[in-house]
Amino acid sequence: MCEAFVCEAIVGAAPRLRRYVHALLAAWPRGDGGLSPRADQDADDLAQKSLLDVRREGSAAGPPCDAVLFRRATVLARRHVADKAVQILAGGGHLREEAVSGDSPSHFSSRHFAWAPEARALPRLPLDLRAILALVALERLSYAEAGRALDIPEERALARLAVARARLASEISGARRPHLVAFVPGGRKESESDLHRYADDLLDEARGAEIAAFLETSPEAARRVAEWRRQSERLRGAFAPLMALPLPPSLDFAAPEAFSQPRRRAAPGRGVFRRLGALFAAPA
């Protein structure tokens, strides 16, 4: 497969992958457009390594799909979290509070949803639950696509999403929430799995109309669906400032012109490929 296709896929995926990794490490954008420095650097380093790893492997296998990139980032994030835990247990490091909980009022702006309960509760969830929420709410993947990114079947991805949403709601309310509940209106059973699919716009038109009609008769089910949609909207809002920022040089892989201009000095710090192009174009 042509190298250019692989590079193009990497370039297009970089902003989304960066957002996903920041969600995994709970690195929140600040209201002034900045980020918590240590958490931001860790997330960007992890995103860069994911992109480089997949680019190296993708030249022979073809352009990487989102699931491949997200899977690689998830594996690296698990290792990162495990390494941090080892450092803490060994007394050789500690977690920065501003990178984990975001308790400093000066770091946030309400217009970015950073003060939304969902945004503040997300870092308290285990990494795998943050991952499924990020894949479905932020990246808008289907359950099958999210399952491929996490190396689990679609049904298990849905079950994990149900647990994640219930856990997120529990962290906000302080009360335990059930998940995968069966509603039985008028003798007909409606599983909560269909309600999740309805909340994420993953049902076909006919089944969606049936669930919409059911929600009009069940206030409790309607409340749950509205809660899940609110969770997703506020999480997307929390990361909106991150997506508005330019990519850092370490993630700026969009520089094919660097190879066609060997004598021209590129602006410093404009991406990995630019720096490599300048290196190989230097006279012997």
N, C-alpha and C positions, 0 to 999 in steps of 0.2 A: 504494500500500500504506500502511496506517495507520502513522503515526509511532510509535504506542505499541508496535506489534509490533517495529519496528526497535530501539527502546530496550530492550525486553525481551530481545531476542536479544543485544544488546551487554552488558547487565547479567549475563546468564547466562554469557557467554563470557569475561568479564574475568579471573576467577581462572585459568582454563586458559591464556588467552593470556599472562598474566603469567609463568606457569611456563614456557611454551614460549620466551618471549623470554629469560628467565634462563638457560635451557639453551643458547640460541644464543650468548649473550655469556659463558657460563661463569661466571655470578654465583652462587656457592654460598651456601646458608644457613649461618649459624654455629651452633655448638652451644648458645649462650646465647640463641638465638631471633633474633639480629640477622643482618646481612648486611655484606659488605664495602661501605662507604659509597659509594664512587665507582661501582663496578660495579652496585650496587643502584639507584642513581639513574639511571644510563644506561639500565638495563633498564626501569625504570618509566617513564621519559620516552618510550622507544621504544614501549612497550606503549600508553601513553596516545595517542600520535600515531597508532598503528595503529587504535585504536578510534575516534578522532575522524574519521580519514579515511574509514573504512568506514561510519561512521554518516552522514556527509555524503553519501556516494555511495549509501547503501542506502535512503534515503527513497523514491527513485523506483524502485529495482530490487527492493525487497522486503527482508524480513529476511535479514541476511547469514548464510551457513552458516559452519561452522568453517573450511572450506578457504579461504574468501575472507579471513577474518581472519588465518589463519596465512600465507597467501600475501603479504598486505600486510606483515606483520611480518618475513617473510624478506627481502623487498625492502629494507625500511628497515634491517635488520640488516646486509645486505651493504654498503649505503652507509656505515653507521656504521663497520664494520670497515675499509673502504677509506679513509675520512676519517682514522681513527686511524693507518693505515699511512702516509698522506701526511704527517701531523704528525710521526711518528717520523723519516721520511726527511728532512724539512725541519729536524729538530732542534728543533721547537717543542712536543714533548710526549713522554711516555714511558708505557709500560704499567705499571700498578700490579701488582707481583708478587702481592700478596694477592688481587687481583681475577682473576688469570689462573690461577695454579697452586695457590693455597691452601696454601702451605708453612708457615704459622704454626700450631703446634699449639694455641694458645689459641683459634683460631677454630672448632674443630670438636669434635664429640662423636660417639663411635663408634656410639651408639644411633641416630643419624641416617644411618648408612652413609657419612658423609663421608670416612671413612678407607678405604672399600672401593676396591680397585684400579680398578674401572670408573669410579667417581666422580672419582678423581684423574687418570685418563688422558683423560677426555672433553675437557678444554680443549686438549689437544695435537692434536686432530683438526681438519681444515679445517671451516669453518662449514657447508658443504653436507652433510658427513657427520654433524656434530652435529644438523643439521636433520632428517635422515631418522631418526636414532635417537630424537630427541625426539618426532617425530610418531608413530612406531610404538610405542616403549617407554613414553613418558610419556602421550601422548594417546590411545594405543590405536586409531589410525586404521587402516583397511585400506590395502593398497598402492595401490588406485585412489584413495582419498581423499587419501593422502599425495602421490600423483602430481599430483592437482589442486592441492594446496597449493603444490607446487614447480614447477608448469607443465611437468611431464614425463609421459610415458606410464607406465602401471602397470608394464610390464616393466622400464623403466629405473629406476623407483623401487625395485623388488625388487633389481635389480643393484646399485644404490647402497647399499641396506641390507646386502647381502652384503659389499660392500667395507668399509662402515663397521664391521660386526661383526668382520671379519677384522683391520682396522686397530686397533680397540680392543683386541682380544686380543693383537695384536703389540706394542702399546705397553705392555701389562702384562707379557708374557713376555719381551720383547726379541728374539723370534724371529719371522721372517716367517711369516704364516699364509695359506694359499690360500683362495680363495672360489669358489663355484659349482662344486664338485667333483661328479663323477658317481660314485655307488657302484654296483657291479655284483655283487649277491649272487646266486649260482646262475644267472647268465646274464640276470637281469632288471635293467634299469637304473632306478635311483632318482635323480632329479636333486636337487641340494641345494636348489633352489627350493621343492620340496615340503616339505623339512625345515624351511625358514624358515617356511612357511605353517603347518606343524604346531606349531612353537614359538610362533607368535603366535595359535594357535587360529583359523585362517582356512580350514581345510579342512572339507568336508562330512563327515558322520558316517562314510560308507562309506570315503572316501579316508583319513580320519583313522585308522580301524581298520587299514587296510592299512599305513600308515606306522608305527603302533604295533607291529604284528607284525614289520615289517622291523627296527625298532630293537632288538628282542629278539635279533636275529641279527647285529647289527653294532655292536660296542662303540664303534668310532670315530665312527659316525654318532650314536649315543646320547650320546656325550661332547660332540659339537658342539651338539646340541639343548639339552642341559643347560646348557652354557656360555652360549648365547644367552638362555635363560630367566633364568639367574642375572644376566646383564648387565642385563636389563630390570627385574628385581626390585630390584636394588641402585640403579639409576638412579632408579626411582620412590621408593625409600626416601630417597635423597639429597635429593629435593625435597619430601618429606613435611612438614618443618617450615615451608617456604614456604607451602604450601597451608593450614596451620593458622593462619598469621598473618592478622590483618584486612587488608583492602585499604587502601592509603594513600589519602588524600583525592583525589589526582589520578586515581585509578581507580575511585572510588566513584560509579558512574553511577546508582545505585538511589535516585532521589529524586523520583518523580512527584508525591508529596504537596506538594512545594514550590510547585507551581503552583496548588494548590487552597487554600493558606493564605497569601494575599498579605499579610496584616497581621501574621502571626506571624513573629517573628524566629527563624530556624533556628539551630541550634548551629553555630559557626564551623568551617570545614574539614570539612564533611560531604559533599563531592562536588562535581563540576563542575556538575551540573544544579541543585543547591541554590543554589550561588552565582549562577548565571545567573538562577534564579527570583527570588532576592532582588533582583537588579539591576533586572529588568524590573518588579518589584512596587513599587519605591521611588516615592514621590510625586514628581510633576514639580516 
